């Protein structure tokens, strides 16, 4: 009887981890399109931006589904607060990616800078690490690997900070105030997206240390 009861109260474990994995995959798709936008700038820009927005909406739906599952689950595989924080942090990365793509159109950016390309590629690499993290999260034997991936994401964020500072320094050497404002807004959001990736890594690191 006890085993059957435990099986019932933990019946949502797989669904929770599956949805986190889907959320991670959704993020990688979004960041991949962002890199594509910058690589082939101007080519189907509106269509690609719309695809990112659709993925952002998908992310919201996945987050909502996870919150619903948590509210209906008596015993969760890890603290429900940790799961909630994790899905929220991943969703925030996606929000910033959508915001970046929107600013290219809204501000009528003529041409992305090499710094923007570098930052976007780092965001993509970080999102790929996040996807790996959520896939490993339910595997107890891989807890040590989680810390390695978290460290990699933090290194990416550190590298991104250097690129961001160089980009801003170069930007302020120009004499076009309107362009400075527009480009700085894009740089700020790229940098914030990387900060949010580190937030994900921090949360997973806490989970790993708590349950490892």
Helices and strands as residue ranges (DSSP letters): H 2-9, H 13-39, H 45-71, H 80-106, H 114-136, G 140-142, H 143-171, H 177-211
